[in-house]
């Protein structure tokens, strides 16, 4: 193999592993965004799209077009993608960017000319609506909208991609599509990674619609569909508010419609319709309606079925919630799942705390660790050395934290969290592990180590500082990580949980296939049976898996459970395993839903994210008969 | 040598020998090697552990003990598991073993004090003994040797006799399960007329002349903890800005000694009863041969208890520390523990009852035999202590046990 082939192979491997979480589309580390993509926000111009383009060019899926040339040439090698991507996935996209340039150089030397797709009538019509710059049929741009790591969907090249700037353009696009009988899908950032946003027709990418209007008096904010959770949270937090948002790169409107917004904040802010004041849609006929209109179709009602979305959301008016300056995060460790669940439900019932979640060792170690290798080691330390199988994570004001300390003496508070986080590599020190393993008392080791008295000793032991944490990162990125972790918000549990920038790390070692199920929060035996089902099926098909999280809702009466399968999405055999697994899971989950009140698989909530949660959390109706 | 070189198949005849359980463990390996050196055939039932096969574990031990070829040839490894019925051996192997075994030396033991591991400890220390006794009763086994502990005396005070005494209160699950094992052993062996000897060593540390050991718990754990924190604060002073050391009152004299203010609540008490592993081994060999026809209980202990403050002085001297000292409990009422003292205290929490020991161990039975054969327990002086700690540091407290000497 030549050096060029090796480089190309490595770049191809990197490009293939892109998780499509769109983290490169938000400036979550303060590095700035990909410069050409800021002015030309087709996905194709972002690092994610460039990774897709490299793979597609190598696989011969797309020819070299003028669009491809433009995309490749526009890269300035600024290195921002390297930092953004490595923080979340551990990938090094600059290799792909360099490989793209090499590809183009080789292409030019071959003497060939790039193709220029012809403009057809539908494209002409679309360009008349949005401007020639914002509608395309160039395969190099289309391919970034053609697939994602979802293992159960195939690549589907759209015919066109169009980026409208406002509602009126959306209306005209829908009517035009209907006129030409071309199907459409709408795309936020595609971060759901469920294979939803693909079509043979027109992809309507809403990323140009970035309007945010804050109404401080009424505690509401209107967002257009291109606004991401991160962008919205940034806008409102500076004003002393927070919004109940989910994944940072997901568009707020798309997230609401697709699954409803849920996170650990659901404990206090609810899910579904709870956070929505009004929403505006363009329906399939190109007509505009708002949920608040009496004559609008009843999107607030839930149907236990897979149904299409009400339309394209062009604006959402959502609630803002005031924050207080004394909010901090903490963890309460537990050795057993049932104890952790019971504690979280108790907190919820007593209205103690804002965000609440039961996290397992896998989530905790992955969130905290800047590398997958360290995450694996730390997971072992938490579970097998410290005796922390689960933690109940809470964000609360000082009154809530005082109440929690009265309920349990063993709390990893924000200061201790910072100590652990910044000293994480040293937690895996063999000598320290041996020392902790030698703790022979009746209590789990974490009870001996984590309190205010011993904190200064642990700070010294772990040498907690950004430099120590950065030891787990590649040498050429170390200065970046030292500077990053020197910023206070990077160790602030409140900020991290509001902006969720580390949650995408869950897919760092492999693509994550998440199962989300609403469950009866006060019946841990039901929850354990559901988890057991996921475990059994995964083990049967040799699928890597782990528990995700659980958050109480409705004072703990209900909860949302996430269980995750992990696969190499580039390996067809892994996709086949998931397919087999789903064949077992689907009917069993349906049966569980029928058997146990409060069990609802998220599959039935897709496109009904605006619905009242009571419809799917309780599933009860008043009989119409007398 | 292992089972591969023993005759195989049904009714295969193996040389008579001693079945040793726990033969790859600390005391068990020393006893097994001593028996082999006495010319006996020894059968070891052992399993893989921490990803290492029993074969590999034995090979490392044979190197460590420097057995010669002839001696090694009398050591037979059977890959099995005491946790399972029939020791997870196939029927032919079990049958051949049962016919060959003339004595059983039961050393297998879980020495953890941790209450949270109670089910595992009970299984190893009590349930597995029953399984072994089933085996003993079914074959021509003439003698059962049981390695117990002097601390089966439980929470008694004063002199503890070399006899089985009913006790109900124990310091920890280890003492309790070893007591229950003795009780069970005596009951079953008496009923079945199997002569037995119970050996009760006290706290065993490394070799008195070389410092070599295979286990680094008990005496070693508090020392290791001390060394660990010394290293933490030394690094802070040398490589960092020293602020964390200053905040904890840790200072250096510039000449290589570190002042670490750690008070140890260990005043009062009779001291620790410590014996080196070479004394345990010699005592076992002599008592096995000469201690009579059975049903004897022997304390393999030191005639002198070592005061905790003496060990603390040794530790300070060896590790280059000042400030580590023994104080009475009242001291903490006057001045609360600092964070370092709190964490150190928690680390050694399970050993604290032993630091304030009020038990002494009568050993008249053992002495009567051992004196005849001039087997005397050496004193734990600073020289021996430093040899043991040097070996511990050299082997990185056991993590480089089989590499450090090559």
Interface residues (C-beta under 8 A of the other chain):
Chain A: X387 X430 X431 X432 X434 X435 X438 X439 X440 X441 X442 X443 X444 X448 X449 X453 X454 X455 X456 X457 X458 X459 X460 X461 X463
Chain B: X112 X113 X114 X115 X116 X172 X217 X221 X224 X225 X228 X229 X231 X232 X233 X235 X236 X240 X244 X245 X247 X248 X337 X339 X340 X342 X343 X346 X347 X349 X350 X396 X397 X399
